[in-house]
Amino acid sequence: MVQTDNVEVVRRAIDAYNRGDYDSVEDLYAPDYVFDATNRGFGIFEGRALARKVGEAWVRTFDAFEMDLREVSDLGAGVVFTVQLTRGRPSGTASYVEGLEAYVLVLEDGVISRTTNYSDIHEARAAAERLARERGG
């Protein structure tokens, strides 16, 4: 069995998002993928098709959009922690907005099965480390 580099899978997902290649993004998610943004007040989105639809709709609210991966760590047991700067120019405006966010991702069989979004980087790091320990990492 070929070992998948979880960090590389995450990097490919971010690169595909930045290119607007949503087919490639969707291919990197498990069919039962879950995007949990409850920490940000947005709820939970289940299934890769719904996650894609929500992600595409969000990106379309910008005339320019990019995600810049600032930190990525494989914590073991399929858990990856990231910090990224999301930057965009909302449609019809001249100004950019940006935010530093953290994500805890779970990968299984070479695809992303769950992503949890955090605005508090320290909270996210602690959650990721705890999850990796719980999963045997």
N, CA, C and O atoms as CSV, one atom per row, in Angstrom:
chain,resi,resn,atom,element,x,y,z
A,1,MET,N,N,0.841,-1.182,0.000
A,1,MET,CA,C,0.000,0.000,0.000
A,1,MET,C,C,0.889,1.250,0.000
A,1,MET,O,O,1.877,1.310,0.732
A,2,VAL,N,N,0.545,2.224,-0.803
A,2,VAL,CA,C,1.322,3.454,-0.931
A,2,VAL,C,C,0.928,4.417,0.183
A,2,VAL,O,O,-0.255,4.683,0.396
A,3,GLN,N,N,1.916,4.930,0.882
A,3,GLN,CA,C,1.674,5.909,1.951
A,3,GLN,C,C,1.413,7.279,1.321
A,3,GLN,O,O,2.179,7.729,0.469
A,4,THR,N,N,0.356,7.923,1.732
A,4,THR,CA,C,0.031,9.244,1.215
A,4,THR,C,C,0.585,10.301,2.155
A,4,THR,O,O,0.430,10.191,3.372
A,5,ASP,N,N,1.225,11.316,1.609
A,5,ASP,CA,C,1.738,12.423,2.390
A,5,ASP,C,C,0.576,13.380,2.661
A,5,ASP,O,O,0.140,14.108,1.770
A,6,ASN,N,N,0.088,13.369,3.885
A,6,ASN,CA,C,-1.082,14.179,4.244
A,6,ASN,C,C,-0.858,15.664,4.027
A,6,ASN,O,O,-1.773,16.372,3.606
A,7,VAL,N,N,0.341,16.144,4.308
A,7,VAL,CA,C,0.642,17.564,4.107
A,7,VAL,C,C,0.531,17.908,2.628
A,7,VAL,O,O,0.012,18.964,2.269
A,8,GLU,N,N,1.015,17.023,1.778
A,8,GLU,CA,C,0.942,17.274,0.331
A,8,GLU,C,C,-0.509,17.310,-0.151
A,8,GLU,O,O,-0.848,18.118,-1.015
A,9,VAL,N,N,-1.353,16.464,0.385
A,9,VAL,CA,C,-2.784,16.477,0.023
A,9,VAL,C,C,-3.394,17.830,0.384
A,9,VAL,O,O,-4.144,18.406,-0.404
A,10,VAL,N,N,-3.073,18.333,1.569
A,10,VAL,CA,C,-3.597,19.631,2.005
A,10,VAL,C,C,-3.069,20.744,1.103
A,10,VAL,O,O,-3.826,21.629,0.703
A,11,ARG,N,N,-1.796,20.706,0.787
A,11,ARG,CA,C,-1.219,21.722,-0.114
A,11,ARG,C,C,-1.900,21.686,-1.488
A,11,ARG,O,O,-2.188,22.732,-2.069
A,12,ARG,N,N,-2.152,20.492,-1.997
A,12,ARG,CA,C,-2.821,20.380,-3.299
A,12,ARG,C,C,-4.233,20.947,-3.239
A,12,ARG,O,O,-4.685,21.571,-4.199
A,13,ALA,N,N,-4.935,20.742,-2.131
A,13,ALA,CA,C,-6.292,21.286,-1.985
A,13,ALA,C,C,-6.259,22.814,-2.000
A,13,ALA,O,O,-7.077,23.443,-2.672
A,14,ILE,N,N,-5.326,23.413,-1.269
A,14,ILE,CA,C,-5.221,24.880,-1.229
A,14,ILE,C,C,-4.850,25.422,-2.608
A,14,ILE,O,O,-5.422,26.412,-3.066
A,15,ASP,N,N,-3.899,24.774,-3.261
A,15,ASP,CA,C,-3.493,25.204,-4.605
A,15,ASP,C,C,-4.670,25.135,-5.574
A,15,ASP,O,O,-4.866,26.045,-6.378
A,16,ALA,N,N,-5.447,24.068,-5.501
A,16,ALA,CA,C,-6.605,23.920,-6.391
A,16,ALA,C,C,-7.652,24.996,-6.112
A,16,ALA,O,O,-8.231,25.559,-7.041
A,17,TYR,N,N,-7.895,25.281,-4.835
A,17,TYR,CA,C,-8.825,26.366,-4.480
A,17,TYR,C,C,-8.353,27.680,-5.084
A,17,TYR,O,O,-9.148,28.423,-5.660
A,18,ASN,N,N,-7.069,27.968,-4.953
A,18,ASN,CA,C,-6.525,29.226,-5.480
A,18,ASN,C,C,-6.630,29.311,-6.997
A,18,ASN,O,O,-6.738,30.408,-7.545
A,19,ARG,N,N,-6.600,28.172,-7.683
A,19,ARG,CA,C,-6.761,28.156,-9.142
A,19,ARG,C,C,-8.230,28.173,-9.553
A,19,ARG,O,O,-8.547,28.362,-10.727
A,20,GLY,N,N,-9.130,27.976,-8.584
A,20,GLY,CA,C,-10.549,27.869,-8.907
A,20,GLY,C,C,-10.889,26.529,-9.528
A,20,GLY,O,O,-11.892,26.405,-10.231
A,21,ASP,N,N,-10.061,25.523,-9.273
A,21,ASP,CA,C,-10.250,24.184,-9.822
A,21,ASP,C,C,-11.020,23.329,-8.810
A,21,ASP,O,O,-10.438,22.520,-8.089
A,22,TYR,N,N,-12.330,23.526,-8.775
A,22,TYR,CA,C,-13.156,22.875,-7.759
A,22,TYR,C,C,-13.314,21.379,-7.993
A,22,TYR,O,O,-13.597,20.642,-7.049
A,23,ASP,N,N,-13.137,20.911,-9.229
A,23,ASP,CA,C,-13.157,19.466,-9.472
A,23,ASP,C,C,-11.995,18.798,-8.736
A,23,ASP,O,O,-12.164,17.754,-8.106
A,24,SER,N,N,-10.813,19.412,-8.826
A,24,SER,CA,C,-9.645,18.853,-8.135
A,24,SER,C,C,-9.805,18.938,-6.629
A,24,SER,O,O,-9.403,18.021,-5.913
A,25,VAL,N,N,-10.386,20.028,-6.134
A,25,VAL,CA,C,-10.636,20.153,-4.695
A,25,VAL,C,C,-11.553,19.024,-4.250
A,25,VAL,O,O,-11.268,18.330,-3.274
A,26,GLU,N,N,-12.656,18.845,-4.970
A,26,GLU,CA,C,-13.633,17.827,-4.590
A,26,GLU,C,C,-13.014,16.425,-4.593
A,26,GLU,O,O,-13.358,15.593,-3.753
A,27,ASP,N,N,-12.108,16.165,-5.530
A,27,ASP,CA,C,-11.451,14.857,-5.599
A,27,ASP,C,C,-10.582,14.570,-4.372
A,27,ASP,O,O,-10.284,13.411,-4.084
A,28,LEU,N,N,-10.180,15.608,-3.658
A,28,LEU,CA,C,-9.332,15.432,-2.477
A,28,LEU,C,C,-10.136,15.245,-1.191
A,28,LEU,O,O,-9.563,15.057,-0.118
A,29,TYR,N,N,-11.473,15.298,-1.301
A,29,TYR,CA,C,-12.363,15.099,-0.156
A,29,TYR,C,C,-13.034,13.737,-0.220
A,29,TYR,O,O,-13.359,13.248,-1.302
A,30,ALA,N,N,-13.240,13.128,0.940
A,30,ALA,CA,C,-13.988,11.876,1.028
A,30,ALA,C,C,-15.451,12.149,0.656
A,30,ALA,O,O,-15.937,13.264,0.847
A,31,PRO,N,N,-16.149,11.150,0.133
A,31,PRO,CA,C,-17.565,11.353,-0.214
A,31,PRO,C,C,-18.402,11.835,0.970
A,31,PRO,O,O,-19.342,12.608,0.784
A,32,ASP,N,N,-18.074,11.391,2.179
A,32,ASP,CA,C,-18.826,11.800,3.372
A,32,ASP,C,C,-18.106,12.920,4.135
A,32,ASP,O,O,-18.245,13.047,5.351
A,33,TYR,N,N,-17.349,13.714,3.410
A,33,TYR,CA,C,-16.597,14.839,3.971
A,33,TYR,C,C,-17.490,15.742,4.821
A,33,TYR,O,O,-18.657,15.966,4.498
A,34,VAL,N,N,-16.917,16.257,5.918
A,34,VAL,CA,C,-17.623,17.186,6.806
A,34,VAL,C,C,-16.769,18.439,6.974
A,34,VAL,O,O,-15.587,18.365,7.312
A,35,PHE,N,N,-17.392,19.587,6.729
A,35,PHE,CA,C,-16.757,20.879,6.999
A,35,PHE,C,C,-17.478,21.485,8.192
A,35,PHE,O,O,-18.662,21.811,8.113
A,36,ASP,N,N,-16.755,21.634,9.296
A,36,ASP,CA,C,-17.321,22.136,10.549
A,36,ASP,C,C,-16.829,23.559,10.787
A,36,ASP,O,O,-15.661,23.786,11.106
A,37,ALA,N,N,-17.735,24.504,10.627
A,37,ALA,CA,C,-17.422,25.915,10.865
A,37,ALA,C,C,-18.239,26.455,12.031
A,37,ALA,O,O,-18.510,27.654,12.096
A,38,THR,N,N,-18.634,25.577,12.955
A,38,THR,CA,C,-19.429,26.027,14.103
A,38,THR,C,C,-18.633,26.979,14.987
A,38,THR,O,O,-19.212,27.861,15.621
A,39,ASN,N,N,-17.314,26.812,15.039
A,39,ASN,CA,C,-16.479,27.727,15.827
A,39,ASN,C,C,-16.512,29.139,15.266
A,39,ASN,O,O,-16.182,30.097,15.965
A,40,ARG,N,N,-16.906,29.270,14.018
A,40,ARG,CA,C,-16.989,30.570,13.344
A,40,ARG,C,C,-18.436,31.031,13.201
A,40,ARG,O,O,-18.698,32.094,12.638
A,41,GLY,N,N,-19.386,30.225,13.715
A,41,GLY,CA,C,-20.794,30.594,13.664
A,41,GLY,C,C,-21.489,30.274,12.353
A,41,GLY,O,O,-22.555,30.822,12.071
A,42,PHE,N,N,-20.896,29.383,11.534
A,42,PHE,CA,C,-21.473,29.082,10.222
A,42,PHE,C,C,-22.111,27.707,10.115
A,42,PHE,O,O,-22.787,27.438,9.122
A,43,GLY,N,N,-21.931,26.833,11.080
A,43,GLY,CA,C,-22.569,25.523,11.035
A,43,GLY,C,C,-21.688,24.431,10.474
A,43,GLY,O,O,-20.481,24.595,10.299
A,44,ILE,N,N,-22.337,23.299,10.193
A,44,ILE,CA,C,-21.669,22.112,9.681
A,44,ILE,C,C,-22.241,21.790,8.304
A,44,ILE,O,O,-23.454,21.828,8.099
A,45,PHE,N,N,-21.351,21.474,7.363
A,45,PHE,CA,C,-21.751,21.121,6.007
A,45,PHE,C,C,-21.276,19.701,5.746
A,45,PHE,O,O,-20.079,19.422,5.807
A,46,GLU,N,N,-22.216,18.798,5.454
A,46,GLU,CA,C,-21.894,17.388,5.286
A,46,GLU,C,C,-21.996,16.969,3.830
A,46,GLU,O,O,-22.943,17.320,3.127
A,47,GLY,N,N,-20.998,16.209,3.395
A,47,GLY,CA,C,-20.937,15.713,2.028
A,47,GLY,C,C,-20.068,16.613,1.173
A,47,GLY,O,O,-20.169,17.837,1.257
A,48,ARG,N,N,-19.218,16.021,0.354
A,48,ARG,CA,C,-18.296,16.833,-0.428
A,48,ARG,C,C,-19.003,17.693,-1.456
A,48,ARG,O,O,-18.510,18.773,-1.783
A,49,ALA,N,N,-20.147,17.252,-1.981
A,49,ALA,CA,C,-20.869,18.067,-2.965
A,49,ALA,C,C,-21.390,19.354,-2.320
A,49,ALA,O,O,-21.299,20.427,-2.916
A,50,LEU,N,N,-21.936,19.248,-1.106
A,50,LEU,CA,C,-22.432,20.446,-0.412
A,50,LEU,C,C,-21.267,21.350,-0.018
A,50,LEU,O,O,-21.354,22.570,-0.160
A,51,ALA,N,N,-20.180,20.763,0.472
A,51,ALA,CA,C,-19.013,21.567,0.841
A,51,ALA,C,C,-18.485,22.317,-0.377
A,51,ALA,O,O,-18.089,23.477,-0.272
A,52,ARG,N,N,-18.479,21.659,-1.524
A,52,ARG,CA,C,-18.029,22.321,-2.748
A,52,ARG,C,C,-18.966,23.472,-3.104
A,52,ARG,O,O,-18.511,24.569,-3.429
A,53,LYS,N,N,-20.246,23.228,-3.043
A,53,LYS,CA,C,-21.237,24.255,-3.388
A,53,LYS,C,C,-21.083,25.480,-2.489
A,53,LYS,O,O,-21.090,26.613,-2.970
A,54,VAL,N,N,-20.946,25.252,-1.194
A,54,VAL,CA,C,-20.788,26.350,-0.237
A,54,VAL,C,C,-19.471,27.081,-0.478
A,54,VAL,O,O,-19.438,28.311,-0.486
A,55,GLY,N,N,-18.381,26.331,-0.677
A,55,GLY,CA,C,-17.076,26.940,-0.924
A,55,GLY,C,C,-17.059,27.777,-2.192
A,55,GLY,O,O,-16.535,28.891,-2.198
A,56,GLU,N,N,-17.632,27.244,-3.265
A,56,GLU,CA,C,-17.688,27.990,-4.528
A,56,GLU,C,C,-18.523,29.259,-4.376
A,56,GLU,O,O,-18.133,30.320,-4.864
A,57,ALA,N,N,-19.660,29.156,-3.707
A,57,ALA,CA,C,-20.527,30.326,-3.521
A,57,ALA,C,C,-19.801,31.403,-2.723
A,57,ALA,O,O,-19.926,32.590,-3.025
A,58,TRP,N,N,-19.050,31.000,-1.716
A,58,TRP,CA,C,-18.316,31.958,-0.894
A,58,TRP,C,C,-17.240,32.655,-1.718
A,58,TRP,O,O,-17.121,33.880,-1.676
A,59,VAL,N,N,-16.455,31.881,-2.469
A,59,VAL,CA,C,-15.382,32.461,-3.272
A,59,VAL,C,C,-15.947,33.400,-4.343
A,59,VAL,O,O,-15.322,34.409,-4.671
A,60,ARG,N,N,-17.119,33.078,-4.887
A,60,ARG,CA,C,-17.725,33.932,-5.916
A,60,ARG,C,C,-18.130,35.306,-5.390
A,60,ARG,O,O,-18.413,36.203,-6.184
A,61,THR,N,N,-18.165,35.490,-4.081
A,61,THR,CA,C,-18.488,36.821,-3.538
A,61,THR,C,C,-17.290,37.763,-3.630
A,61,THR,O,O,-17.383,38.930,-3.249
A,62,PHE,N,N,-16.178,37.261,-4.129
A,62,PHE,CA,C,-14.952,38.051,-4.268
A,62,PHE,C,C,-14.573,38.198,-5.733
A,62,PHE,O,O,-14.749,37.271,-6.524
A,63,ASP,N,N,-14.045,39.379,-6.096
A,63,ASP,CA,C,-13.474,39.558,-7.430
A,63,ASP,C,C,-12.055,39.016,-7.473
A,63,ASP,O,O,-11.571,38.635,-8.539
A,64,ALA,N,N,-11.390,38.975,-6.341
A,64,ALA,CA,C,-10.053,38.391,-6.215
A,64,ALA,C,C,-10.035,37.626,-4.900
A,64,ALA,O,O,-10.592,38.082,-3.901
A,65,PHE,N,N,-9.386,36.450,-4.903
A,65,PHE,CA,C,-9.403,35.602,-3.713
A,65,PHE,C,C,-8.162,34.714,-3.711
A,65,PHE,O,O,-7.757,34.197,-4.752
A,66,GLU,N,N,-7.557,34.541,-2.521
A,66,GLU,CA,C,-6.443,33.602,-2.390
A,66,GLU,C,C,-6.284,33.153,-0.953
A,66,GLU,O,O,-6.617,33.877,-0.014
A,67,MET,N,N,-5.773,31.953,-0.802
A,67,MET,CA,C,-5.415,31.411,0.499
A,67,MET,C,C,-3.913,31.188,0.500
A,67,MET,O,O,-3.365,30.581,-0.420
A,68,ASP,N,N,-3.254,31.680,1.534
A,68,ASP,CA,C,-1.803,31.563,1.656
A,68,ASP,C,C,-1.504,30.712,2.887
A,68,ASP,O,O,-1.732,31.133,4.021
A,69,LEU,N,N,-0.999,29.526,2.645
A,69,LEU,CA,C,-0.688,28.603,3.727
A,69,LEU,C,C,0.542,29.109,4.477
A,69,LEU,O,O,1.635,29.174,3.914
A,70,ARG,N,N,0.361,29.465,5.741
A,70,ARG,CA,C,1.450,30.009,6.556
A,70,ARG,C,C,2.135,28.954,7.414
A,70,ARG,O,O,3.324,29.061,7.715
A,71,GLU,N,N,1.375,27.935,7.805
A,71,GLU,CA,C,1.931,26.858,8.639
A,71,GLU,C,C,1.148,25.599,8.350
A,71,GLU,O,O,-0.072,25.637,8.190
A,72,VAL,N,N,1.848,24.488,8.283
A,72,VAL,CA,C,1.183,23.193,8.123
A,72,VAL,C,C,1.994,22.146,8.871
A,72,VAL,O,O,3.211,22.057,8.707
A,73,SER,N,N,1.309,21.348,9.696
A,73,SER,CA,C,1.985,20.325,10.503
A,73,SER,C,C,1.175,19.042,10.483
A,73,SER,O,O,-0.029,19.043,10.739
A,74,ASP,N,N,1.860,17.944,10.173
A,74,ASP,CA,C,1.250,16.623,10.277
A,74,ASP,C,C,1.486,16.151,11.705
A,74,ASP,O,O,2.624,15.897,12.100
A,75,LEU,N,N,0.410,16.034,12.477
A,75,LEU,CA,C,0.529,15.667,13.889
A,75,LEU,C,C,0.418,14.172,14.125
A,75,LEU,O,O,0.463,13.713,15.267
A,76,GLY,N,N,0.275,13.411,13.049
A,76,GLY,CA,C,0.143,11.967,13.159
A,76,GLY,C,C,-1.311,11.543,13.260
A,76,GLY,O,O,-2.197,12.358,13.518
A,77,ALA,N,N,-1.538,10.269,13.055
A,77,ALA,CA,C,-2.871,9.669,13.145
A,77,ALA,C,C,-3.867,10.316,12.180
A,77,ALA,O,O,-5.073,10.316,12.427
A,78,GLY,N,N,-3.351,10.865,11.079
A,78,GLY,CA,C,-4.217,11.471,10.076
A,78,GLY,C,C,-4.652,12.886,10.379
A,78,GLY,O,O,-5.526,13.418,9.695
A,79,VAL,N,N,-4.064,13.514,11.392
A,79,VAL,CA,C,-4.450,14.878,11.789
A,79,VAL,C,C,-3.411,15.874,11.271
A,79,VAL,O,O,-2.211,15.726,11.500
A,80,VAL,N,N,-3.911,16.896,10.564
A,80,VAL,CA,C,-3.058,17.964,10.048
A,80,VAL,C,C,-3.590,19.289,10.574
A,80,VAL,O,O,-4.794,19.543,10.563
A,81,PHE,N,N,-2.671,20.123,11.032
A,81,PHE,CA,C,-2.999,21.462,11.536
A,81,PHE,C,C,-2.457,22.484,10.558
A,81,PHE,O,O,-1.307,22.385,10.129
A,82,THR,N,N,-3.279,23.476,10.197
A,82,THR,CA,C,-2.807,24.538,9.308
A,82,THR,C,C,-3.188,25.906,9.847
A,82,THR,O,O,-4.163,26.069,10.580
A,83,VAL,N,N,-2.385,26.877,9.457
A,83,VAL,CA,C,-2.708,28.290,9.644
A,83,VAL,C,C,-2.590,28.905,8.270
A,83,VAL,O,O,-1.600,28.697,7.569
A,84,GLN,N,N,-3.602,29.663,7.887
A,84,GLN,CA,C,-3.538,30.296,6.573
A,84,GLN,C,C,-4.139,31.692,6.608
A,84,GLN,O,O,-5.048,32.002,7.378
A,85,LEU,N,N,-3.584,32.506,5.740
A,85,LEU,CA,C,-4.106,33.844,5.539
A,85,LEU,C,C,-5.045,33.776,4.344
A,85,LEU,O,O,-4.638,33.405,3.244
A,86,THR,N,N,-6.297,34.135,4.566
A,86,THR,CA,C,-7.272,34.201,3.490
A,86,THR,C,C,-7.458,35.673,3.159
A,86,THR,O,O,-7.733,36.501,4.027
A,87,ARG,N,N,-7.298,35.972,1.876
A,87,ARG,CA,C,-7.332,37.371,1.443
A,87,ARG,C,C,-8.211,37.472,0.218
A,87,ARG,O,O,-8.143,36.635,-0.682
A,88,GLY,N,N,-9.047,38.518,0.188
A,88,GLY,CA,C,-9.893,38.698,-0.982
A,88,GLY,C,C,-10.387,40.124,-1.125
A,88,GLY,O,O,-10.372,40.918,-0.184
A,89,ARG,N,N,-10.828,40.419,-2.347
A,89,ARG,CA,C,-11.445,41.717,-2.629
A,89,ARG,C,C,-12.911,41.452,-2.927
A,89,ARG,O,O,-13.249,40.921,-3.985
A,90,PRO,N,N,-13.796,41.826,-1.980
A,90,PRO,CA,C,-15.219,41.582,-2.201
A,90,PRO,C,C,-15.693,42.213,-3.506
A,90,PRO,O,O,-15.248,43.296,-3.885
A,91,SER,N,N,-16.591,41.526,-4.177
A,91,SER,CA,C,-17.111,41.991,-5.464
A,91,SER,C,C,-17.601,43.426,-5.379
A,91,SER,O,O,-18.310,43.807,-4.448
A,92,GLY,N,N,-17.204,44.213,-6.376
A,92,GLY,CA,C,-17.655,45.591,-6.480
A,92,GLY,C,C,-16.934,46.576,-5.587
A,92,GLY,O,O,-17.339,47.735,-5.495
A,93,THR,N,N,-15.858,46.135,-4.919
A,93,THR,CA,C,-15.108,47.039,-4.044
A,93,THR,C,C,-13.667,47.149,-4.521
A,93,THR,O,O,-13.204,46.347,-5.331
A,94,ALA,N,N,-12.969,48.149,-4.009
A,94,ALA,CA,C,-11.564,48.334,-4.352
A,94,ALA,C,C,-10.642,47.848,-3.235
A,94,ALA,O,O,-9.437,47.702,-3.444
A,95,SER,N,N,-11.198,47.600,-2.058
A,95,SER,CA,C,-10.390,47.237,-0.893
A,95,SER,C,C,-10.361,45.727,-0.682
A,95,SER,O,O,-11.299,45.008,-1.025
A,96,TYR,N,N,-9.258,45.277,-0.108
A,96,TYR,CA,C,-9.105,43.875,0.240
A,96,TYR,C,C,-9.415,43.665,1.716
A,96,TYR,O,O,-9.219,44.561,2.538
A,97,VAL,N,N,-9.896,42.481,2.037
A,97,VAL,CA,C,-10.075,42.043,3.415
A,97,VAL,C,C,-9.231,40.788,3.580
A,97,VAL,O,O,-9.010,40.041,2.627
A,98,GLU,N,N,-8.769,40.570,4.789
A,98,GLU,CA,C,-7.989,39.367,5.038
A,98,GLU,C,C,-8.187,38.902,6.461
A,98,GLU,O,O,-8.542,39.676,7.351
A,99,GLY,N,N,-7.950,37.629,6.652
A,99,GLY,CA,C,-8.071,37.050,7.978
A,99,GLY,C,C,-7.157,35.857,8.127
A,99,GLY,O,O,-6.980,35.069,7.198
A,100,LEU,N,N,-6.580,35.734,9.302
A,100,LEU,CA,C,-5.738,34.594,9.632
A,100,LEU,C,C,-6.633,33.557,10.298
A,100,LEU,O,O,-7.313,33.852,11.281
A,101,GLU,N,N,-6.629,32.354,9.764
A,101,GLU,CA,C,-7.494,31.295,10.266
A,101,GLU,C,C,-6.687,30.030,10.488
A,101,GLU,O,O,-5.607,29.855,9.924
A,102,ALA,N,N,-7.226,29.158,11.314
A,102,ALA,CA,C,-6.595,27.860,11.546
A,102,ALA,C,C,-7.591,26.762,11.209
A,102,ALA,O,O,-8.804,26.932,11.332
A,103,TYR,N,N,-7.048,25.642,10.784
A,103,TYR,CA,C,-7.870,24.497,10.412
A,103,TYR,C,C,-7.287,23.237,11.012
A,103,TYR,O,O,-6.068,23.074,11.080
A,104,VAL,N,N,-8.162,22.349,11.447
A,104,VAL,CA,C,-7.784,21.019,11.876
A,104,VAL,C,C,-8.416,20.071,10.863
A,104,VAL,O,O,-9.637,20.018,10.719
A,105,LEU,N,N,-7.567,19.328,10.168
A,105,LEU,CA,C,-8.043,18.418,9.132
A,105,LEU,C,C,-7.778,16.981,9.536
A,105,LEU,O,O,-6.765,16.682,10.167
A,106,VAL,N,N,-8.684,16.101,9.174
A,106,VAL,CA,C,-8.508,14.670,9.368
A,106,VAL,C,C,-8.466,14.037,7.985
A,106,VAL,O,O,-9.357,14.255,7.164
A,107,LEU,N,N,-7.431,13.255,7.736
A,107,LEU,CA,C,-7.285,12.566,6.462
A,107,LEU,C,C,-7.338,11.068,6.682
A,107,LEU,O,O,-6.762,10.540,7.633
A,108,GLU,N,N,-8.038,10.396,5.789
A,108,GLU,CA,C,-8.144,8.944,5.828
A,108,GLU,C,C,-8.024,8.434,4.407
A,108,GLU,O,O,-8.686,8.940,3.501
A,109,ASP,N,N,-7.185,7.439,4.212
A,109,ASP,CA,C,-6.998,6.825,2.895
A,109,ASP,C,C,-6.648,7.844,1.822
A,109,ASP,O,O,-7.109,7.735,0.686
A,110,GLY,N,N,-5.833,8.836,2.177
A,110,GLY,CA,C,-5.330,9.793,1.209
A,110,GLY,C,C,-6.264,10.916,0.824
A,110,GLY,O,O,-5.955,11.685,-0.087
A,111,VAL,N,N,-7.413,11.035,1.501
A,111,VAL,CA,C,-8.337,12.136,1.235
A,111,VAL,C,C,-8.748,12.792,2.553
A,111,VAL,O,O,-8.642,12.198,3.626
A,112,ILE,N,N,-9.215,14.020,2.441
A,112,ILE,CA,C,-9.641,14.787,3.611
A,112,ILE,C,C,-11.057,14.374,3.971
A,112,ILE,O,O,-11.966,14.478,3.148
A,113,SER,N,N,-11.247,13.906,5.203
A,113,SER,CA,C,-12.578,13.464,5.623
A,113,SER,C,C,-13.293,14.503,6.481
A,113,SER,O,O,-14.522,14.511,6.560
A,114,ARG,N,N,-12.524,15.376,7.120
A,114,ARG,CA,C,-13.148,16.380,7.991
A,114,ARG,C,C,-12.223,17.586,8.111
A,114,ARG,O,O,-11.003,17.447,8.193
A,115,THR,N,N,-12.825,18.766,8.121
A,115,THR,CA,C,-12.105,20.013,8.360
A,115,THR,C,C,-12.877,20.805,9.392
A,115,THR,O,O,-14.090,20.972,9.274
A,116,THR,N,N,-12.181,21.293,10.402
A,116,THR,CA,C,-12.785,22.170,11.393
A,116,THR,C,C,-12.050,23.501,11.342
A,116,THR,O,O,-10.822,23.550,11.412
A,117,ASN,N,N,-12.809,24.570,11.219
A,117,ASN,CA,C,-12.289,25.927,11.031
A,117,ASN,C,C,-12.322,26.683,12.360
A,117,ASN,O,O,-13.301,26.612,13.102
A,118,TYR,N,N,-11.241,27.407,12.649
A,118,TYR,CA,C,-11.124,28.190,13.886
A,118,TYR,C,C,-10.603,29.592,13.578
A,118,TYR,O,O,-9.776,29.774,12.684
A,119,SER,N,N,-11.087,30.567,14.317
A,119,SER,CA,C,-10.496,31.904,14.233
A,119,SER,C,C,-9.385,32.050,15.271
A,119,SER,O,O,-8.484,32.870,15.098
A,120,ASP,N,N,-9.438,31.270,16.337
A,120,ASP,CA,C,-8.437,31.312,17.394
A,120,ASP,C,C,-7.381,30.235,17.111
A,120,ASP,O,O,-7.651,29.041,17.246
A,121,ILE,N,N,-6.201,30.664,16.724
A,121,ILE,CA,C,-5.143,29.740,16.325
A,121,ILE,C,C,-4.689,28.863,17.485
A,121,ILE,O,O,-4.421,27.677,17.289
A,122,HIS,N,N,-4.597,29.418,18.679
A,122,HIS,CA,C,-4.165,28.637,19.845
A,122,HIS,C,C,-5.189,27.561,20.190
A,122,HIS,O,O,-4.827,26.432,20.519
A,123,GLU,N,N,-6.455,27.915,20.114
A,123,GLU,CA,C,-7.524,26.934,20.359
A,123,GLU,C,C,-7.450,25.805,19.328
A,123,GLU,O,O,-7.600,24.632,19.671
A,124,ALA,N,N,-7.221,26.162,18.079
A,124,ALA,CA,C,-7.143,25.168,17.009
A,124,ALA,C,C,-5.948,24.240,17.213
A,124,ALA,O,O,-6.069,23.024,17.062
A,125,ARG,N,N,-4.803,24.810,17.552
A,125,ARG,CA,C,-3.599,23.995,17.758
A,125,ARG,C,C,-3.831,22.996,18.899
A,125,ARG,O,O,-3.477,21.822,18.780
A,126,ALA,N,N,-4.419,23.461,19.992
A,126,ALA,CA,C,-4.692,22.579,21.129
A,126,ALA,C,C,-5.681,21.481,20.725
A,126,ALA,O,O,-5.504,20.322,21.100
A,127,ALA,N,N,-6.713,21.834,19.969
A,127,ALA,CA,C,-7.695,20.850,19.514
A,127,ALA,C,C,-7.042,19.818,18.597
A,127,ALA,O,O,-7.330,18.625,18.699
A,128,ALA,N,N,-6.167,20.270,17.707
A,128,ALA,CA,C,-5.489,19.363,16.785
A,128,ALA,C,C,-4.574,18.393,17.544
A,128,ALA,O,O,-4.563,17.196,17.258
A,129,GLU,N,N,-3.821,18.905,18.494
A,129,GLU,CA,C,-2.923,18.056,19.271
A,129,GLU,C,C,-3.710,17.039,20.088
A,129,GLU,O,O,-3.321,15.875,20.178
A,130,ARG,N,N,-4.807,17.475,20.679
A,130,ARG,CA,C,-5.665,16.578,21.460
A,130,ARG,C,C,-6.248,15.478,20.559
A,130,ARG,O,O,-6.244,14.301,20.922
A,131,LEU,N,N,-6.746,15.875,19.384
A,131,LEU,CA,C,-7.330,14.905,18.458
A,131,LEU,C,C,-6.289,13.889,17.994
A,131,LEU,O,O,-6.587,12.698,17.909
A,132,ALA,N,N,-5.085,14.339,17.697
A,132,ALA,CA,C,-4.028,13.423,17.269
A,132,ALA,C,C,-3.715,12.407,18.373
A,132,ALA,O,O,-3.538,11.221,18.098
A,133,ARG,N,N,-3.647,12.876,19.617
A,133,ARG,CA,C,-3.405,11.960,20.746
A,133,ARG,C,C,-4.547,10.946,20.869
A,133,ARG,O,O,-4.306,9.752,21.043
A,134,GLU,N,N,-5.799,11.435,20.776
A,134,GLU,CA,C,-6.963,10.552,20.895
A,134,GLU,C,C,-6.990,9.492,19.808
A,134,GLU,O,O,-7.441,8.370,20.036
A,135,ARG,N,N,-6.507,9.850,18.623
A,135,ARG,CA,C,-6.499,8.925,17.476
A,135,ARG,C,C,-5.265,8.038,17.462
A,135,ARG,O,O,-5.102,7.214,16.562
A,136,GLY,N,N,-4.382,8.203,18.466
A,136,GLY,CA,C,-3.205,7.347,18.567
A,136,GLY,C,C,-1.957,7.893,17.929
A,136,GLY,O,O,-1.028,7.145,17.627
A,137,GLY,N,N,-1.929,9.214,17.718
A,137,GLY,CA,C,-0.760,9.843,17.080
A,137,GLY,C,C,0.288,10.267,18.067
A,137,GLY,O,O,1.322,10.807,17.676
